[in-house]
Amino acid sequence: MKTILVIEDDKNIRESIVDLLETSNFTAIGAPNGAEGIRIAKEIIPDLIICDVMMPVMDGYEVIDAIRKESNLSEIPFIFLTAKTERLDFRKGMEMGADDYITKPYNMQELLHRIQVFLKRSHKKDFGGPMDFKIGNMSFDFNNLILNTKDAQYQLTQREADLLRYFC
C-alpha cells in the first residue's frame, strides 16, 4: 500500500484529504505544519507528498526546498495544494521542483487521479531490480512491500523494502 504524506495546517482540510486517501486504499499521514511534515517524511519516506503553501512554522516553499535537498526524499512526487492562485505562485512552485500545483477549492476525483498518475510514474523510476525475489525459504514482494517466510508474512515499510532490495 502506498503512503502519502499530507502537510496542511487547516485541520479540516488535512483530515478530509487523509480520509479520502484512506478510503481510496492509501496509507495517509497528516502533518499540521512544514517542520513536522519534514520530520515525518524523513522517518517514513512517503511515496508522495501533498503540501499546502501558506502555513505557520515553515511554508510549503521551505518544505519543498528541504525535501529536494535530502537525497532519499528528493525524487518523491510533490504536489502543492494551495489557495494561492496567481500565475507567479504557480511558476515559483514548479521552479522549486513541485510535480503539480492544484488550487483550492479542489475536486477530490481530480486530486485522486493526479496522485495515481504520479505514483505510476514514480513506480517506473523505482529500482530496476526484480519486483519479486526469493532466497531460500524467504520471498520478497517489492510491489506490495511484503516479506514471506516459511512461518509468517510481514508488511515492510518503504525504507525496509528499499534496504532489502539494495542488499538483494
Backbone hydrogen bonds, N-H to C=O, Kabsch-Sander energy under -0.5 kcal/mol:
donor,donor_aa,acceptor,acceptor_aa,energy
4,I,27,T,-3.1
5,L,48,L,-2.4
6,V,4,I,-0.5
6,V,29,I,-3.1
7,I,5,L,-0.6
7,I,50,I,-3.3
8,E,6,V,-0.7
8,E,31,A,-2.3
11,K,9,D,-0.8
14,R,10,D,-2.9
15,E,11,K,-2.8
16,S,12,N,-2.0
17,I,13,I,-2.5
18,V,14,R,-2.6
19,D,15,E,-2.6
20,L,16,S,-2.3
21,L,17,I,-2.7
22,E,18,V,-2.6
23,T,19,D,-2.3
24,S,20,L,-0.7
24,S,21,L,-0.6
25,N,22,E,-1.3
26,F,21,L,-2.0
27,T,2,K,-3.0
28,A,26,F,-0.6
29,I,4,I,-2.3
31,A,6,V,-2.7
34,G,56,P,-0.7
34,G,58,M,-0.9
37,G,33,N,-2.2
38,I,34,G,-2.5
39,R,35,A,-2.0
40,I,36,E,-2.5
41,A,37,G,-2.7
42,K,38,I,-2.3
43,E,39,R,-1.4
44,I,40,I,-2.9
45,I,41,A,-2.3
47,D,3,T,-2.8
48,L,3,T,-1.1
49,I,77,P,-2.5
50,I,5,L,-3.1
51,C,79,I,-2.9
52,D,7,I,-2.5
55,M,53,V,-1.0
58,M,56,P,-2.8
60,G,53,V,-2.9
63,V,59,D,-1.9
64,I,60,G,-2.7
65,D,61,Y,-1.9
66,A,62,E,-2.2
67,I,63,V,-2.8
68,R,64,I,-2.6
69,K,65,D,-0.9
70,E,66,A,-0.7
70,E,67,I,-1.1
71,S,69,K,-0.6
73,L,70,E,-1.5
74,S,70,E,-2.1
76,I,73,L,-1.9
79,I,49,I,-3.1
80,F,100,D,-2.4
81,L,51,C,-2.4
82,T,102,I,-2.4
85,T,83,A,-0.7
90,F,86,E,-2.1
91,R,87,R,-2.7
92,K,88,L,-2.5
93,G,89,D,-2.4
94,M,90,F,-2.3
95,E,91,R,-2.7
96,M,92,K,-1.6
97,G,94,M,-1.3
98,A,93,G,-2.1
99,D,78,F,-2.9
100,D,78,F,-1.2
102,I,80,F,-3.4
104,K,82,T,-2.6
108,M,106,Y,-0.5
111,L,107,N,-2.5
112,L,108,M,-2.4
113,H,109,Q,-2.4
114,R,110,E,-2.5
115,I,111,L,-2.3
116,Q,112,L,-2.4
117,V,113,H,-2.2
118,F,114,R,-2.3
119,L,115,I,-2.5
120,K,116,Q,-2.3
121,R,117,V,-2.3
122,S,118,F,-2.6
123,H,119,L,-2.0
124,K,120,K,-1.5
125,K,121,R,-0.8
126,D,122,S,-0.6
126,D,123,H,-0.9
133,F,140,F,-2.0
135,I,138,M,-2.8
138,M,135,I,-2.7
139,S,148,N,-2.5
140,F,133,F,-3.4
141,D,146,I,-3.2
142,F,131,M,-2.9
142,F,140,F,-0.8
143,N,131,M,-0.8
145,L,141,D,-0.7
146,I,141,D,-2.3
147,L,154,Y,-2.7
148,N,139,S,-3.2
148,N,146,I,-0.5
149,T,152,A,-3.3
154,Y,147,L,-3.0
156,L,145,L,-3.4
156,L,154,Y,-0.6
161,A,157,T,-2.4
162,D,158,Q,-2.5
163,L,159,R,-2.3
164,L,160,E,-2.7
165,R,161,A,-2.9
166,Y,162,D,-2.2
167,F,163,L,-2.4
168,C,164,L,-2.2
